[in-house]
Amino acid sequence: MKTTDKEMTNKRVLITGAAGFLGSHLCDFFIEKGAYVIGMDNLITGDLNNIAHLFPLANFEFHRHDVTTFVHVAGTLDYVLHFASPASPIDYLKIPIETLKVGALGTHNLLGLAKEKGARILVASTSEVYGDPLLHPQTEDYNGNVSPVGPRGVYDEAKRFMESMTMAYHRFHGLETRIVRIFNTYGSRMRLNDGRVVPAFMGQALRGEDLTVFGDGSQTRSFCYITDQIEGIYKLLLSDCVAPVNIGNPHETTILEFAQEIIALTGTQQKIVFKPLPQDDPLQRKPDIGKAKAVLGWEPKISRAVGLAAVYDYFKSLPPAELAAKAHRDFK
């Protein structure tokens, strides 16, 4: 059912990374709000199947384009949402240069476009800017514990540069900017083989494999369901908050406990096997969402039990070829 919003009706919105997990859900959300959505993706990790249902719509258009090169969009723009970036360890370890370029050159190009069009821009940062944190839970004023030369540095530092460049455009050019720091999010359209913990565990369970836990499983994560994440991003976009804001679910669990939840949910009889912890893998990850509550009036609503049941149904519905695909690296 269409849920038009006076703030978005007939607004023109550019969403980069539109064929990816988060980007495709953002496209759906803004279309439902009555916006005219321009999706952009070079498809290096995105999948057109995620947005195929939008192609017949009069208020959607798609551009296959690499934002690390000059970005041109005809006509006016009201909002730019920059979500183009590899987001899973498998992807950014496989294409590290592209990951750095989209965080640096891509961000620069889109900030320039937003400046030219007089648009407000929201950039997608990540909890990875905190690295392996020495502060728990992570607040927005914590500057992080990141290794710039480690294998994960290509993603962590790309996002940290993105934030610096965005704030520079805000301070020097007066550009309207917003920065969301996204914590672990899950939902439909994740790739089973992308290496992140939810699809990795789900894929192993559905294939009848033992579940792989790295380290002793005591490291923690906090998982936010996709609809909660999108709602938080939207509230931030429309807010007056220029400084970064954490959007995530503060209900923390260990990876070992989470693996046990997946086994219980799927009704499988797999064992849990342990492998060495990858280099620079964060040992704790939990957002402090006090700022999101106070400034945006936002907090997550979907429990992990409800969200996981929904995403399990989604993964079970995938074609056999997708279910058979395996991840071959560590997951986040």
C-alpha positions as CSV (number, residue, x, y, z in Angstrom):
1,M,0.0,0.0,0.0
2,K,1.4,3.4,-1.0
3,T,2.3,5.6,2.0
4,T,2.9,9.0,0.5
5,D,4.7,11.6,2.7
6,K,4.3,15.3,2.1
7,E,8.0,15.7,2.8
8,M,8.8,13.4,-0.1
9,T,6.0,13.8,-2.6
10,N,7.5,14.6,-6.0
11,K,11.0,15.1,-4.5
12,R,13.8,13.9,-6.7
13,V,16.1,11.5,-4.8
14,L,19.4,10.0,-6.0
15,I,20.4,6.7,-4.3
16,T,23.8,5.3,-5.1
17,G,24.4,1.6,-4.5
18,A,20.7,1.2,-5.5
19,A,21.0,-2.4,-6.5
20,G,22.6,-3.5,-3.2
21,F,21.0,-4.7,0.0
22,L,20.4,-1.4,1.8
23,G,20.2,0.6,-1.4
24,S,17.4,-1.4,-2.9
25,H,15.3,-1.2,0.3
26,L,15.9,2.6,0.3
27,C,14.6,2.7,-3.3
28,D,11.5,0.9,-2.2
29,F,11.0,3.2,0.8
30,F,11.3,6.4,-1.1
31,I,9.1,5.2,-3.9
32,E,6.5,4.4,-1.3
33,K,6.8,7.9,0.1
34,G,6.0,9.4,-3.3
35,A,9.5,10.5,-4.3
36,Y,11.0,10.2,-7.8
37,V,13.9,7.9,-7.3
38,I,17.0,7.8,-9.5
39,G,19.0,4.7,-8.7
40,M,22.7,4.4,-9.5
41,D,24.9,1.4,-9.3
42,N,27.9,-0.1,-11.2
43,L,26.7,-3.6,-10.2
44,I,30.2,-4.6,-8.9
45,T,28.4,-6.1,-5.9
46,G,24.8,-5.1,-6.5
47,D,22.2,-7.2,-8.3
48,L,19.5,-5.9,-10.6
49,N,17.2,-8.5,-9.4
50,N,16.9,-6.4,-6.2
51,I,15.3,-3.6,-8.0
52,A,13.7,-5.3,-11.1
53,H,10.3,-4.7,-9.7
54,L,10.8,-1.0,-9.8
55,F,11.7,-0.7,-13.5
56,P,8.1,-0.5,-14.8
57,L,7.3,2.4,-12.4
58,A,7.0,6.0,-13.8
59,N,8.8,7.5,-10.7
60,F,11.9,5.3,-11.0
61,E,14.9,5.4,-13.3
62,F,18.2,3.5,-13.1
63,H,21.7,4.5,-14.2
64,R,24.5,1.9,-14.4
65,H,27.4,4.1,-13.5
66,D,30.6,4.1,-11.4
67,V,30.5,7.0,-9.0
68,T,34.3,7.1,-8.8
69,T,34.1,8.8,-12.2
70,F,32.2,12.1,-12.9
71,V,28.6,11.9,-11.9
72,H,25.9,13.7,-14.0
73,V,22.2,13.7,-13.3
74,A,19.9,15.8,-15.4
75,G,17.4,18.0,-13.8
76,T,17.0,19.0,-10.2
77,L,17.8,16.9,-7.1
78,D,16.5,17.4,-3.6
79,Y,18.3,14.6,-1.8
80,V,21.4,12.4,-2.4
81,L,21.9,9.2,-0.5
82,H,25.4,7.8,-1.0
83,F,25.3,4.1,-0.3
84,A,27.7,2.9,-3.0
85,S,30.4,0.7,-1.4
86,P,31.3,-2.9,-0.9
87,A,30.1,-3.7,2.6
88,S,31.1,-7.3,3.4
89,P,34.6,-8.5,4.2
90,I,34.5,-10.9,1.2
91,D,33.9,-8.0,-1.1
92,Y,36.2,-5.4,0.2
93,L,39.1,-7.8,0.7
94,K,38.6,-9.0,-2.9
95,I,38.3,-5.4,-4.4
96,P,40.3,-3.2,-1.9
97,I,41.2,-0.5,-4.4
98,E,37.6,-0.1,-5.6
99,T,36.5,0.1,-1.9
100,L,39.0,2.9,-1.2
101,K,38.0,4.8,-4.4
102,V,34.3,4.7,-3.8
103,G,34.8,6.1,-0.2
104,A,37.1,8.8,-1.4
105,L,36.6,9.7,-5.1
106,G,32.9,8.6,-5.1
107,T,32.2,10.7,-2.0
108,H,34.0,13.7,-3.5
109,N,32.0,13.4,-6.8
110,L,28.6,13.1,-5.0
111,L,29.3,16.0,-2.6
112,G,30.2,18.1,-5.7
113,L,26.9,17.0,-7.3
114,A,24.9,17.8,-4.2
115,K,26.6,21.3,-4.1
116,E,25.8,21.9,-7.7
117,K,22.2,20.9,-7.3
118,G,21.6,22.5,-3.9
119,A,20.6,19.1,-2.6
120,R,21.0,17.7,0.9
121,I,23.3,14.7,1.0
122,L,23.3,11.8,3.5
123,V,26.4,9.5,3.4
124,A,26.4,5.9,4.7
125,S,29.2,5.4,7.2
126,T,29.6,2.4,9.4
127,S,30.3,1.1,12.9
128,E,33.7,0.0,11.4
129,V,35.0,3.5,11.9
130,Y,35.3,2.5,15.5
131,G,37.6,-0.4,14.6
132,D,38.2,-2.8,17.4
133,P,36.8,-0.5,20.0
134,L,38.3,0.3,23.4
135,L,35.0,2.0,24.4
136,H,31.8,-0.1,24.9
137,P,29.1,0.6,23.8
138,Q,30.3,2.9,21.0
139,T,29.2,6.6,21.2
140,E,29.5,9.0,18.3
141,D,32.2,11.0,20.1
142,Y,34.5,8.0,20.3
143,N,37.3,8.3,17.7
144,G,37.9,4.6,17.3
145,N,40.8,2.1,17.3
146,V,41.5,1.4,13.7
147,S,44.5,-0.1,11.9
148,P,45.0,1.9,8.7
149,V,47.4,-0.8,7.3
150,G,45.5,-3.9,8.2
151,P,43.4,-5.8,5.7
152,R,40.2,-4.2,7.0
153,G,41.7,-0.8,6.8
154,V,40.6,-0.4,3.2
155,Y,37.0,-0.3,4.3
156,D,37.4,1.4,7.7
157,E,39.6,4.2,6.4
158,A,37.5,4.7,3.3
159,K,34.5,5.4,5.6
160,R,36.5,7.6,7.9
161,F,37.7,9.7,4.9
162,M,34.1,9.9,3.7
163,E,33.1,11.4,7.0
164,S,36.0,13.9,6.9
165,M,35.3,15.0,3.4
166,T,31.6,15.3,4.1
167,M,32.2,17.6,7.1
168,A,34.7,19.6,5.1
169,Y,32.0,20.3,2.5
170,H,29.6,21.2,5.2
171,R,32.0,23.6,6.9
172,F,33.6,25.2,3.8
173,H,30.7,25.2,1.3
174,G,27.7,25.3,3.7
175,L,26.4,22.1,2.2
176,E,23.5,20.4,4.0
177,T,25.0,17.0,5.0
178,R,24.1,14.1,7.2
179,I,26.2,11.1,8.3
180,V,24.7,7.8,9.4
181,R,26.9,5.2,11.1
182,I,25.3,1.9,10.3
183,F,25.7,-1.0,12.7
184,N,25.1,-4.7,11.6
185,T,21.9,-4.8,9.6
186,Y,20.1,-7.8,8.2
187,G,17.1,-8.6,6.1
188,S,15.9,-9.8,2.7
189,R,18.2,-9.3,-0.4
190,M,21.4,-10.1,1.5
191,R,23.6,-12.5,-0.5
192,L,24.0,-15.8,1.2
193,N,27.7,-15.9,0.1
194,D,28.6,-12.3,1.0
195,G,30.4,-13.4,4.2
196,R,28.4,-11.4,6.8
197,V,27.3,-13.3,9.8
198,V,23.5,-13.6,9.3
199,P,23.6,-14.9,5.8
200,A,26.7,-17.0,6.5
201,F,25.0,-18.8,9.3
202,M,21.7,-19.1,7.5
203,G,23.4,-20.5,4.4
204,Q,25.3,-23.1,6.4
205,A,22.2,-24.2,8.2
206,L,20.2,-24.4,5.0
207,R,22.9,-26.5,3.3
208,G,23.2,-28.8,6.3
209,E,26.7,-27.7,7.1
210,D,28.2,-27.1,10.5
211,L,28.2,-23.5,11.5
212,T,31.6,-21.7,11.5
213,V,32.5,-19.5,14.5
214,F,35.7,-17.6,14.4
215,G,37.7,-17.3,17.6
216,D,36.0,-18.7,20.7
217,G,32.7,-17.0,19.8
218,S,32.9,-14.5,22.7
219,Q,33.0,-11.5,20.3
220,T,29.8,-9.6,20.2
221,R,27.5,-8.1,17.6
222,S,24.2,-6.2,17.6
223,F,21.8,-6.9,14.7
224,C,19.3,-4.4,13.4
225,Y,16.4,-5.5,11.1
226,I,16.3,-3.7,7.8
227,T,13.0,-1.9,8.3
228,D,14.2,-0.3,11.5
229,Q,17.5,0.7,9.8
230,I,15.7,2.4,6.9
231,E,13.4,4.3,9.2
232,G,16.3,5.6,11.2
233,I,18.1,6.7,8.1
234,Y,15.0,8.5,6.9
235,K,14.5,10.3,10.2
236,L,18.2,11.4,10.1
237,L,17.9,12.7,6.5
238,L,15.0,14.9,7.5
239,S,16.6,16.1,10.8
240,D,18.8,19.0,11.5
241,C,21.6,16.8,12.8
242,V,24.9,17.4,11.0
243,A,27.2,15.3,13.2
244,P,27.3,11.5,12.8
245,V,24.5,9.4,14.3
246,N,24.6,5.7,15.2
247,I,21.7,3.7,13.8
248,G,21.7,0.1,15.1
249,N,20.1,-2.2,17.6
250,P,21.8,-2.1,21.0
251,H,20.6,-5.7,22.0
252,E,24.0,-7.4,22.0
253,T,24.8,-11.1,21.7
254,T,27.9,-13.1,21.4
255,I,28.6,-14.8,18.1
256,L,28.4,-18.2,19.8
257,E,25.0,-17.5,21.3
258,F,23.9,-16.2,17.9
259,A,25.0,-19.4,16.2
260,Q,23.0,-21.4,18.7
261,E,19.9,-19.2,18.0
262,I,20.2,-20.0,14.3
263,I,20.5,-23.7,14.9
264,A,17.3,-23.5,17.1
265,L,15.5,-21.4,14.5
266,T,16.3,-23.7,11.6
267,G,15.7,-26.9,13.5
268,T,18.9,-28.3,12.1
269,Q,21.3,-30.7,13.9
270,Q,24.6,-29.1,12.9
271,K,27.5,-28.7,15.2
272,I,29.5,-25.5,15.7
273,V,33.1,-25.5,14.5
274,F,35.7,-23.0,15.5
275,K,38.4,-21.4,13.3
276,P,41.0,-18.7,14.1
277,L,39.8,-15.2,14.5
278,P,40.6,-13.0,11.4
279,Q,43.1,-10.1,11.8
280,D,41.6,-6.9,13.2
281,D,38.1,-8.5,13.7
282,P,36.3,-6.4,16.3
283,L,35.8,-8.1,19.6
284,Q,32.8,-6.0,20.6
285,R,30.2,-4.1,18.6
286,K,27.2,-2.4,20.2
287,P,25.8,1.0,19.4
288,D,25.0,3.7,21.9
289,I,21.8,5.0,20.4
290,G,21.1,7.7,23.0
291,K,21.6,10.4,20.3
292,A,19.3,8.8,17.9
293,K,16.6,8.5,20.6
294,A,17.0,12.1,21.8
295,V,17.5,13.8,18.4
296,L,15.5,11.7,16.0
297,G,13.0,10.0,18.3
298,W,14.2,6.7,16.8
299,E,14.8,3.3,18.3
300,P,14.5,-0.2,16.8
301,K,11.1,-2.0,17.1
302,I,11.7,-5.4,15.5
303,S,13.0,-8.1,17.9
304,R,15.8,-10.4,16.7
305,A,13.4,-13.4,17.0
306,V,10.9,-11.7,14.6
307,G,13.5,-10.4,12.2
308,L,15.4,-13.7,12.0
309,A,12.2,-15.7,11.3
310,A,11.4,-13.3,8.4
311,V,14.8,-13.5,6.9
312,Y,14.9,-17.3,7.3
313,D,11.7,-17.5,5.3
314,Y,13.3,-15.3,2.6
315,F,16.5,-17.4,2.4
316,K,14.5,-20.6,2.2
317,S,12.6,-19.2,-0.8
318,L,15.8,-18.7,-2.8
319,P,16.6,-20.8,-5.9
320,P,18.8,-23.9,-5.2
321,A,21.7,-22.4,-7.1
322,E,21.8,-19.4,-4.7
323,L,21.5,-21.7,-1.6
324,A,24.4,-23.7,-2.8
325,A,26.7,-20.7,-3.1
326,K,29.3,-20.6,-0.3
327,A,31.4,-17.9,1.3
328,H,35.1,-18.6,1.4
329,R,36.4,-15.9,3.8
330,D,35.8,-14.6,7.3
331,F,32.6,-12.9,8.0
332,K,31.7,-9.7,9.9
